[in-house]
């Protein structure tokens, strides 16, 4: 396993994940107002910022796991689909575990 490749892929995916998310909020400012309509479901901005470091670390760990799983599936014989292995791990969905940062389950 090429560790330098995994590290570079992880960092690239981590940066891309947050850049795309930031661009989405800039391109669609109504999303913020939509979230603010439901304070019982979504955390206020202060609560999100308080949890941001933990959420970023959790996102980075999830991306590392997906990068390693992807590299490990490269050794799967050609008759098996690489996508099946990643789908089994839940990697084909947007499930990076950072939704808890926005949702306010304690209210």
C-alpha positions as CSV (number, residue, x, y, z in Angstrom):
1,X,0.0,0.0,0.0
2,X,1.4,3.4,-1.0
3,X,1.1,5.4,2.2
4,X,2.1,8.7,0.5
5,X,-0.6,8.2,-2.0
6,X,-3.2,7.5,0.7
7,X,-2.1,10.6,2.6
8,X,-2.2,12.9,-0.5
9,X,-5.6,11.5,-1.5
10,X,-6.9,12.0,2.0
11,X,-5.7,15.6,2.2
12,X,-7.1,16.3,-1.3
13,X,-10.5,14.8,-0.4
14,X,-10.6,16.6,2.9
15,X,-9.9,20.0,1.3
16,X,-12.3,19.3,-1.6
17,X,-15.1,18.3,0.8
18,X,-15.0,21.6,2.7
19,X,-14.4,23.7,-0.4
20,X,-17.4,22.3,-2.1
21,X,-19.5,22.7,1.0
22,X,-18.4,26.3,1.4
23,X,-19.1,27.0,-2.3
24,X,-22.6,25.5,-1.9
25,X,-23.4,27.8,1.0
26,X,-22.1,30.8,-0.9
27,X,-23.9,29.9,-4.1
28,X,-27.1,29.1,-2.2
29,X,-27.5,31.6,0.7
30,X,-31.1,30.6,1.3
31,X,-29.8,27.3,2.8
32,X,-28.7,29.1,5.9
33,X,-32.0,30.8,6.3
34,X,-33.8,27.5,5.8
35,X,-31.7,25.9,8.6
36,X,-32.5,28.9,10.9
37,X,-36.2,28.2,10.5
38,X,-35.9,25.0,12.5
39,X,-33.9,25.7,15.7
40,X,-35.3,22.6,17.3
41,X,-33.7,20.4,14.6
42,X,-30.5,22.3,13.7
43,X,-28.0,23.7,16.0
44,X,-27.5,27.5,16.1
45,X,-24.4,28.9,14.5
46,X,-22.6,29.1,17.9
47,X,-23.2,25.5,18.6
48,X,-21.9,24.4,15.2
49,X,-18.7,26.4,15.7
50,X,-18.2,24.9,19.1
51,X,-18.4,21.4,17.6
52,X,-16.5,22.2,14.4
53,X,-13.0,20.8,15.5
54,X,-14.5,17.5,16.5
55,X,-16.5,17.3,13.4
56,X,-13.5,18.1,11.2
57,X,-11.5,15.3,12.9
58,X,-14.3,12.9,12.5
59,X,-14.6,13.8,8.8
60,X,-10.8,13.4,8.3
61,X,-10.9,9.9,10.0
62,X,-13.8,8.9,7.7
63,X,-12.0,10.0,4.6
64,X,-8.8,8.2,5.7
65,X,-10.9,5.0,6.2
66,X,-12.4,5.4,2.8
67,X,-9.1,6.0,1.1
68,X,-7.6,2.9,2.8
69,X,-10.6,0.8,1.8
70,X,-10.3,2.0,-1.8
71,X,-6.6,1.1,-1.9
72,X,-7.3,-2.3,-0.4
73,X,-10.0,-3.0,-3.0
74,X,-7.4,-2.4,-5.8
75,X,-6.0,-5.9,-4.9
76,X,-9.5,-7.5,-5.4
77,X,-9.5,-9.8,-8.5
78,X,-10.8,-8.3,-11.7
79,X,-14.0,-10.4,-11.6
80,X,-15.3,-8.5,-8.5
81,X,-16.5,-5.0,-8.7
82,X,-14.5,-2.4,-6.7
83,X,-17.8,-0.5,-6.2
84,X,-19.4,-3.5,-4.4
85,X,-16.7,-3.4,-1.7
86,X,-17.1,0.4,-1.1
87,X,-20.9,0.1,-1.2
88,X,-20.7,-2.6,1.5
89,X,-18.8,-0.1,3.6
90,X,-21.5,2.6,3.0
91,X,-19.1,4.7,1.1
92,X,-21.4,5.3,-1.8
93,X,-23.6,7.6,0.3
94,X,-22.9,10.9,1.8
95,X,-22.5,9.4,5.3
96,X,-19.4,10.9,6.8
97,X,-20.9,11.2,10.2
98,X,-20.8,14.9,10.4
99,X,-24.6,15.5,10.4
100,X,-24.7,15.5,14.3
101,X,-22.9,18.8,14.2
102,X,-25.9,20.5,12.7
103,X,-28.8,18.6,14.3
104,X,-29.8,19.6,17.8
105,X,-31.0,16.3,19.4
106,X,-30.8,17.7,22.9
107,X,-33.7,20.2,22.4
